[in-house]
Amino acid sequence: MSRTTRPVGIYVHIPFCRRRCNYCDFLSTGGATGVPDEYVDALLSEWGLWAETLRRQDLSLQSIYVGGGTPSLLEPLQLRRLIDGVSSPVPAMPDCEITMESNPDSLDVERIRGYVGAGINRLSVGVQSFSDCSLERLGRLHDSAGADRALRQAREAGIHNLSVDLMYGLPGSLPGEEIASLRHAIELSPEHISWYNLTLAAGTPLATSIAEGHEVMPDDDTVLATMREGWSLLAKSGFEHYEISNFARSGFISHHNLGYWLFTDYVGLGLGASGFVSGRRWTNVSDMAAYLAAVLNGRLPVDSEEQLEGRLREGEYAMLRMRLPGAGLDFATFGDLFREDARVVFRDVLARLMGDGLISVLKDRAVCTQKGLELNNLVAEAFI
């Protein structure tokens, strides 16, 4: 790389699912059996509109992340077109991480082999739970046996960097059930586990069911106890807690995931996708017809945008860094980026959070205490 090159990630949104899950409020549509070629064409056209701008900024490609929706509805040849297309003209770093999200019900050995041949080197599998009762409540199309099979097939197909998504704080879970699910995932030896608390989104079928009294969410104390036990189990099992909801074995921290928390530039492609480059944040339109029409006519399909500047940008940067248990808010890095001293900019905030026992201020950085990680929303609010 040249001396001035800086890393950039690419997020590609695939908004198609066989069936929307009961808890999902992501931008996606159910009833899909595949991904239309027209949409793949549009993604590549959108990338073409970005290419010259990015070339002038002297960036190097750090990661490609294909998310959704259900990206494993893509045919391997479609995925190859996407990866080949977005890998040019911005030069890729030698260790460029290429991740695809997937659902167990849409995977088999040959399909995964096709994805590996198309260029992915990391597979993220949305298991969510190994409890069949919980999977049914969530509206997932697979059962626990199907999840086991998909993870085993991923290894058979040549995946050496495997990530598993799991949730806790689920309605109707029996005592110990979510920890048993996590323990089972660990026994399957993935390199990475995303373990996160279910967020109940208004307007989803699950939220409606709970509001009508058909399902009951666990109380806060139960969720907190489960979180603490899970964090302890993951640490004892050799996973580094590198972000509040993300855990990795040595050498397998996700470049793309970490990029969000480190304020790394990324381009979002596709329906409703967001991006962040040089302090500019934007979100694409969420209407498919409007999206396709925009790129067909040579326009970026942007719906809204903002330029993060001054204290707003500094506060958001600090807030994101405080999600990293070990790294925290590094004062030297902040100074290099903003030409200011974080200890001066956030003097009152740091003092208040330290007084509340939410952070520790060390010589070179501020990091969350255990309490601060558990109540990270309070830390975030203080900075923004």
C-alpha positions as CSV (number, residue, x, y, z in Angstrom):
1,M,0.0,0.0,0.0
2,S,1.1,3.6,-0.5
3,R,1.9,5.8,2.4
4,T,-1.4,7.6,2.3
5,T,-3.7,4.6,1.7
6,R,-6.3,4.0,4.4
7,P,-8.6,1.0,4.7
8,V,-12.2,0.9,3.6
9,G,-14.9,-1.8,4.0
10,I,-17.8,-2.6,1.7
11,Y,-21.2,-3.7,3.0
12,V,-23.6,-5.3,0.4
13,H,-27.2,-5.7,1.4
14,I,-29.3,-8.6,0.1
15,P,-32.9,-7.8,1.2
16,F,-34.5,-11.1,0.3
17,C,-35.7,-13.9,2.7
18,R,-37.7,-17.1,2.3
19,R,-39.7,-15.9,5.3
20,R,-39.3,-12.9,7.6
21,C,-38.5,-13.9,11.2
22,N,-41.0,-12.9,13.9
23,Y,-38.5,-10.5,15.6
24,C,-36.9,-9.0,12.4
25,D,-37.2,-5.3,11.6
26,F,-34.3,-5.3,9.1
27,L,-35.1,-4.1,5.6
28,S,-36.1,-7.4,3.8
29,T,-38.9,-9.1,2.1
30,G,-40.2,-12.6,2.6
31,G,-41.4,-15.1,0.1
32,A,-38.2,-15.1,-2.0
33,T,-36.7,-18.2,-3.5
34,G,-33.6,-16.5,-4.8
35,V,-32.1,-13.1,-5.7
36,P,-33.1,-11.5,-9.0
37,D,-30.2,-10.9,-11.4
38,E,-31.6,-7.5,-11.9
39,Y,-30.8,-6.7,-8.3
40,V,-27.2,-8.0,-8.6
41,D,-26.8,-5.9,-11.8
42,A,-28.0,-2.8,-9.8
43,L,-25.5,-3.4,-7.0
44,L,-22.7,-3.5,-9.5
45,S,-23.9,-0.4,-11.2
46,E,-24.1,1.4,-7.8
47,W,-20.5,0.3,-7.1
48,G,-19.5,1.7,-10.5
49,L,-20.9,5.1,-9.5
50,W,-18.6,5.0,-6.4
51,A,-15.5,3.7,-7.9
52,E,-13.9,6.9,-9.3
53,T,-14.6,8.8,-6.1
54,L,-13.0,6.1,-4.0
55,R,-10.0,5.8,-6.3
56,R,-9.2,9.5,-5.8
57,Q,-9.3,9.0,-2.1
58,D,-6.4,6.4,-2.2
59,L,-8.2,3.7,-0.2
60,S,-7.4,0.0,0.1
61,L,-10.1,-2.7,0.5
62,Q,-10.0,-4.2,4.0
63,S,-13.3,-6.2,4.0
64,I,-16.4,-7.1,2.0
65,Y,-19.4,-8.1,4.0
66,V,-22.5,-9.5,2.3
67,G,-25.4,-9.2,4.7
68,G,-29.2,-9.3,4.7
69,G,-31.8,-10.5,4.5
70,T,-30.6,-13.9,3.5
71,P,-27.5,-13.6,1.4
72,S,-27.3,-17.4,1.1
73,L,-30.2,-17.1,-1.4
74,L,-27.6,-15.9,-3.8
75,E,-26.4,-18.4,-6.3
76,P,-22.6,-19.0,-6.2
77,L,-22.2,-17.4,-9.7
78,Q,-24.1,-14.3,-8.6
79,L,-21.8,-14.0,-5.5
80,R,-18.7,-14.4,-7.7
81,R,-20.0,-11.5,-9.9
82,L,-20.5,-9.4,-6.8
83,I,-17.1,-10.1,-5.3
84,D,-15.2,-9.8,-8.5
85,G,-17.1,-6.6,-9.3
86,V,-16.5,-4.8,-6.0
87,S,-12.9,-6.0,-5.7
88,S,-12.0,-3.6,-8.6
89,P,-10.8,-0.9,-9.0
90,V,-10.0,-0.3,-5.3
91,P,-7.0,-2.5,-4.5
92,A,-7.5,-5.2,-1.9
93,M,-5.3,-5.7,1.1
94,P,-3.5,-9.1,1.1
95,D,-5.7,-10.3,4.0
96,C,-8.9,-8.8,2.8
97,E,-11.8,-10.5,4.8
98,I,-14.8,-11.5,2.7
99,T,-17.8,-12.5,4.8
100,M,-21.2,-13.8,3.8
101,E,-24.1,-14.1,6.2
102,S,-26.2,-17.2,5.8
103,N,-29.2,-19.2,7.3
104,P,-28.9,-22.9,8.0
105,D,-32.0,-23.8,6.0
106,S,-30.4,-22.4,2.8
107,L,-27.0,-24.2,3.1
108,D,-25.6,-27.5,1.9
109,V,-22.1,-28.7,1.2
110,E,-22.1,-28.0,-2.6
111,R,-23.6,-24.6,-2.2
112,I,-21.0,-23.6,0.4
113,R,-18.2,-25.0,-1.8
114,G,-19.6,-22.7,-4.5
115,Y,-19.4,-19.7,-2.2
116,V,-15.8,-20.6,-1.2
117,G,-15.0,-20.8,-4.9
118,A,-16.6,-17.4,-5.4
119,G,-14.2,-15.9,-3.0
120,I,-15.6,-15.8,0.6
121,N,-13.2,-16.7,3.3
122,R,-15.5,-16.2,6.3
123,L,-19.1,-17.6,6.8
124,S,-21.4,-16.2,9.4
125,V,-24.3,-18.5,10.2
126,G,-27.5,-17.1,11.8
127,V,-28.3,-20.0,14.2
128,Q,-29.8,-17.7,17.0
129,S,-30.6,-20.7,19.3
130,F,-30.1,-24.4,19.6
131,S,-33.5,-24.7,21.3
132,D,-36.2,-25.9,18.9
133,C,-38.9,-24.2,21.0
134,S,-37.1,-20.9,20.8
135,L,-36.5,-21.3,17.1
136,E,-40.2,-21.9,16.6
137,R,-41.1,-18.8,18.6
138,L,-38.6,-16.7,16.6
139,G,-40.1,-17.9,13.3
140,R,-36.8,-19.5,12.1
141,L,-37.0,-22.0,9.3
142,H,-34.4,-24.4,10.7
143,D,-34.3,-26.6,13.8
144,S,-31.3,-27.4,16.0
145,A,-30.4,-30.4,14.0
146,G,-30.4,-28.3,10.9
147,A,-28.1,-25.8,12.5
148,D,-25.7,-28.6,13.5
149,R,-25.8,-30.0,10.0
150,A,-25.1,-26.6,8.4
151,L,-22.1,-25.9,10.7
152,R,-20.6,-29.3,10.0
153,Q,-21.1,-28.9,6.3
154,A,-19.4,-25.5,6.4
155,R,-16.3,-27.3,7.7
156,E,-16.6,-30.0,5.1
157,A,-16.8,-27.4,2.4
158,G,-13.6,-25.7,3.4
159,I,-14.7,-22.8,5.7
160,H,-11.8,-22.1,8.1
161,N,-13.2,-18.9,9.6
162,L,-16.7,-19.7,10.9
163,S,-18.9,-17.4,12.9
164,V,-22.1,-18.3,14.8
165,D,-24.9,-15.8,15.7
166,L,-26.7,-16.5,19.0
167,M,-29.3,-14.6,21.0
168,Y,-30.2,-14.5,24.7
169,G,-33.1,-12.8,26.5
170,L,-35.6,-14.7,24.4
171,P,-39.3,-15.0,25.4
172,G,-40.3,-18.3,27.0
173,S,-36.7,-19.6,27.6
174,L,-36.3,-22.1,30.4
175,P,-33.7,-21.5,33.1
176,G,-30.3,-22.4,31.8
177,E,-31.5,-23.0,28.3
178,E,-29.7,-20.1,26.7
179,I,-26.4,-20.9,28.4
180,A,-26.8,-24.5,27.2
181,S,-27.3,-23.2,23.7
182,L,-24.1,-21.1,24.0
183,R,-22.2,-24.1,25.4
184,H,-23.3,-26.2,22.5
185,A,-22.1,-23.6,20.0
186,I,-18.7,-23.5,21.8
187,E,-18.4,-27.3,21.5
188,L,-18.8,-27.0,17.7
189,S,-15.5,-25.0,17.7
190,P,-16.3,-21.9,15.6
191,E,-13.7,-19.2,15.4
192,H,-16.1,-16.4,16.2
193,I,-19.4,-16.1,18.2
194,S,-21.7,-13.1,18.1
195,W,-23.8,-13.4,21.3
196,Y,-26.3,-10.6,21.7
197,N,-29.5,-9.7,23.6
198,L,-32.7,-9.8,21.6
199,T,-33.9,-6.3,20.9
200,L,-37.7,-6.2,20.8
201,A,-38.6,-4.1,17.8
202,A,-42.0,-2.4,17.7
203,G,-44.4,-3.6,15.0
204,T,-42.8,-7.1,14.6
205,P,-45.0,-10.2,15.1
206,L,-43.1,-11.1,18.2
207,A,-43.6,-7.6,19.7
208,T,-47.3,-7.9,19.0
209,S,-47.5,-11.4,20.5
210,I,-45.9,-10.1,23.7
211,A,-48.1,-7.1,23.8
212,E,-51.2,-9.4,23.6
213,G,-49.9,-11.6,26.4
214,H,-49.1,-14.7,24.3
215,E,-45.4,-14.5,25.1
216,V,-43.5,-13.2,28.1
217,M,-40.1,-11.5,28.0
218,P,-37.6,-12.4,30.7
219,D,-37.0,-9.7,33.4
220,D,-33.9,-7.6,33.5
221,D,-32.3,-9.4,36.3
222,T,-32.6,-12.7,34.5
223,V,-31.1,-11.2,31.3
224,L,-28.2,-9.7,33.2
225,A,-27.4,-12.9,34.9
226,T,-27.5,-14.8,31.6
227,M,-25.2,-12.2,30.0
228,R,-22.7,-12.4,32.9
229,E,-22.7,-16.2,32.8
230,G,-22.2,-16.3,29.1
231,W,-19.4,-13.8,29.1
232,S,-17.6,-15.9,31.7
233,L,-18.1,-19.1,29.8
234,L,-16.8,-17.6,26.6
235,A,-13.7,-16.2,28.4
236,K,-13.0,-19.6,30.0
237,S,-13.4,-21.2,26.5
238,G,-10.6,-19.1,25.0
239,F,-12.7,-16.4,23.3
240,E,-11.5,-12.8,23.4
241,H,-14.3,-10.3,24.2
242,Y,-13.4,-7.7,21.7
243,E,-16.7,-5.9,21.4
244,I,-19.7,-6.0,23.7
245,S,-21.5,-8.6,21.6
246,N,-18.6,-10.2,19.7
247,F,-16.1,-12.9,20.8
248,A,-13.3,-14.4,18.8
249,R,-10.5,-16.9,19.1
250,S,-7.0,-15.6,18.7
251,G,-6.4,-14.3,15.2
252,F,-10.1,-14.3,14.2
253,I,-11.5,-10.9,15.2
254,S,-13.7,-9.7,12.4
255,H,-12.0,-6.9,10.5
256,H,-15.4,-5.7,9.2
257,N,-17.1,-5.8,12.6
258,L,-14.2,-4.0,14.2
259,G,-14.1,-1.4,11.5
260,Y,-17.5,0.0,12.6
261,W,-16.3,0.6,16.1
262,L,-13.0,2.1,14.9
263,F,-14.6,4.6,12.6
264,T,-13.2,2.9,9.5
265,D,-14.7,4.1,6.2
266,Y,-17.2,1.8,4.6
267,V,-19.4,1.9,1.6
268,G,-22.9,0.5,1.8
269,L,-24.4,-0.9,-1.4
270,G,-28.0,-1.9,-1.9
271,L,-31.5,-1.2,-0.8
272,G,-31.5,0.8,2.4
273,A,-27.8,0.3,3.0
274,S,-25.8,2.9,4.9
275,G,-22.2,4.0,4.4
276,F,-19.6,6.3,6.1
277,V,-16.7,7.8,4.2
278,S,-14.6,10.8,5.3
279,G,-17.1,11.9,7.9
280,R,-20.1,11.7,5.5
281,R,-22.8,9.3,6.5
282,W,-25.7,8.3,4.2
283,T,-28.5,5.9,3.8
284,N,-30.0,4.6,0.6
285,V,-33.6,4.6,-0.4
286,S,-35.7,1.7,1.0
287,D,-38.1,1.4,-2.0
288,M,-37.0,-1.1,-4.5
289,A,-38.4,0.6,-7.5
290,A,-36.8,3.9,-6.5
291,Y,-33.5,2.2,-5.9
292,L,-33.4,0.4,-9.3
293,A,-34.5,3.6,-11.1
294,A,-31.8,5.7,-9.5
295,V,-28.9,3.4,-10.4
296,L,-30.3,2.7,-13.9
297,N,-30.2,6.5,-14.5
298,G,-26.7,6.8,-13.2
299,R,-27.6,8.4,-9.8
300,L,-26.5,7.2,-6.3
301,P,-29.7,6.0,-4.6
302,V,-29.2,8.1,-1.5
303,D,-32.2,8.9,0.6
304,S,-30.6,10.9,3.4
305,E,-27.1,12.0,4.4
306,E,-25.2,14.1,7.0
307,Q,-21.7,15.3,7.6
308,L,-20.4,14.5,11.0
309,E,-18.2,17.3,12.2
310,G,-16.8,18.8,15.4
311,R,-18.1,17.6,18.8
312,L,-20.7,15.4,17.2
313,R,-18.1,13.4,15.3
314,E,-15.7,13.3,18.3
315,G,-18.6,12.1,20.6
316,E,-19.7,9.4,18.3
317,Y,-16.2,8.2,17.8
318,A,-15.7,8.0,21.6
319,M,-19.0,6.3,22.1
320,L,-18.1,3.6,19.6
321,R,-14.7,3.0,21.0
322,M,-16.1,2.5,24.5
323,R,-17.9,-0.6,23.2
324,L,-14.4,-2.3,22.9
325,P,-13.6,-3.9,26.3
326,G,-9.9,-4.0,25.9
327,A,-9.1,-1.1,23.6
328,G,-11.5,1.5,24.8
329,L,-10.9,5.2,24.0
330,D,-7.2,5.4,23.1
331,F,-6.0,9.0,23.8
332,A,-3.1,8.9,21.3
333,T,-5.3,7.6,18.5
334,F,-8.0,10.3,19.3
335,G,-5.3,13.0,19.2
336,D,-4.0,11.8,15.8
337,L,-7.5,11.8,14.3
338,F,-8.9,15.0,15.8
339,R,-5.8,17.0,16.8
340,E,-7.3,17.4,20.3
341,D,-6.8,15.8,23.7
342,A,-9.7,13.5,24.6
343,R,-9.0,14.1,28.3
344,V,-9.7,17.8,27.7
345,V,-12.6,17.5,25.3
346,F,-14.4,15.0,27.5
347,R,-13.1,16.1,30.9
348,D,-16.5,16.4,32.5
349,V,-17.9,13.2,30.9
350,L,-14.9,11.1,32.0
351,A,-15.1,12.4,35.5
352,R,-18.8,11.7,35.8
353,L,-18.6,8.2,34.3
354,M,-15.6,7.4,36.5
355,G,-17.5,8.7,39.6
356,D,-20.4,6.4,38.6
357,G,-18.1,3.4,38.4
358,L,-18.8,2.9,34.7
359,I,-15.2,3.6,33.4
360,S,-11.6,3.6,34.4
361,V,-9.3,6.3,33.1
362,L,-5.8,4.9,32.6
363,K,-2.6,6.7,31.5
364,D,-3.2,6.1,27.8
365,R,-6.9,5.3,27.5
366,A,-10.4,5.2,29.0
367,V,-12.0,1.7,29.3
368,C,-15.3,0.5,30.6
369,T,-15.5,-1.3,33.8
370,Q,-17.6,-4.5,34.0
371,K,-20.5,-2.3,35.2
372,G,-19.9,0.0,32.2
373,L,-20.0,-2.8,29.7
374,E,-23.2,-4.1,31.3
375,L,-24.8,-0.6,31.2
376,N,-23.1,0.6,28.1
377,N,-26.1,2.5,27.0
378,L,-25.4,4.9,29.9
379,V,-21.8,5.3,28.7
380,A,-23.0,6.0,25.1
381,E,-25.5,8.6,26.2
382,A,-22.8,10.5,28.1
383,F,-20.7,10.9,25.0
384,I,-23.4,11.7,22.5
